[in-house]
Amino acid sequence: MDNNLKKIKELIEQAEISENDQKGLILLFANAHDEDLQSVFDLFSADPSWISKINNNYKAKKDSLNTANSEAWKRILEEEEKQLEGING
């Protein structure tokens, strides 16, 4: 396991989300290149509340795709855009 993935895994395992959600998030990041995970680690370590936010976003996207709910998908992307604008100031 690469260094950033290990560090992200440790942060996720400390988060107040279910063990099943922890495993899902770790798997989500497992196939990424280590250098691409640096910004994720930086975000999670600076503000661990983002672990829950990313988890909720990921689960909502999966649910909307599984139900083919295009309106839900659109709402998710709009909310995601607002969150990203908040990060980038």
C-alpha positions in Angstrom: 0.0 0.0 0.0 1.4 3.4 -1.0 2.2 6.1 1.6 -0.7 8.5 0.9 -3.2 5.7 0.8 -2.0 4.4 4.1 -2.3 7.8 5.7 -5.8 8.3 4.2 -6.8 4.8 5.4 -5.7 5.8 9.0 -7.8 9.0 8.8 -10.8 7.2 7.5 -10.6 4.5 10.1 -10.7 7.2 12.8 -13.8 8.9 11.2 -17.2 8.6 12.7 -18.7 6.6 9.8 -19.7 3.0 9.8 -17.1 0.3 9.3 -18.8 -0.6 6.0 -18.6 3.0 4.8 -14.9 3.1 5.8 -14.2 0.1 3.7 -16.0 1.6 0.8 -14.1 4.8 0.9 -10.8 3.0 1.2 -11.7 1.0 -1.8 -12.7 4.1 -3.7 -9.2 5.5 -3.3 -7.3 2.2 -3.6 -6.9 2.3 -7.4 -5.6 5.9 -7.5 -2.0 6.8 -8.0 -0.3 7.7 -4.8 0.7 11.2 -6.0 -3.0 11.9 -6.9 -4.0 11.1 -3.3 -1.8 13.9 -1.8 -4.6 16.5 -2.1 -7.1 14.0 -0.6 -4.8 13.5 2.4 -4.2 17.2 2.7 -8.0 17.9 2.8 -8.8 15.0 5.2 -6.0 15.9 7.6 -6.8 19.6 7.6 -10.5 19.1 8.1 -11.6 15.5 9.0 -15.3 16.5 8.5 -14.6 16.1 4.8 -14.4 12.4 5.2 -18.1 12.3 6.1 -18.9 14.8 3.4 -17.1 12.7 0.7 -18.7 9.5 2.0 -22.2 11.0 1.9 -21.6 12.3 -1.6 -20.2 9.0 -2.8 -23.1 7.0 -1.4 -25.7 9.5 -2.8 -24.1 9.1 -6.3 -24.1 5.4 -6.1 -27.8 5.4 -5.0 -28.8 7.8 -7.8 -27.0 5.7 -10.4 -28.5 2.5 -9.1 -32.0 4.0 -9.4 -31.3 5.9 -12.6 -32.6 9.0 -10.9 -31.3 11.9 -13.1 -32.9 14.6 -10.9 -31.1 13.3 -7.8 -27.8 13.1 -9.8 -28.3 16.7 -10.9 -28.9 17.8 -7.2 -25.9 16.0 -6.1 -23.6 17.6 -8.6 -25.0 21.1 -7.8 -24.3 20.5 -4.1 -20.9 19.2 -4.9 -20.1 22.3 -7.0 -21.1 24.5 -4.0 -18.8 22.5 -1.7 -15.9 22.8 -4.1 -16.4 26.5 -4.5 -16.3 26.7 -0.7 -12.9 25.0 -0.7 -11.5 27.1 -3.4 -12.7 30.3 -1.8 
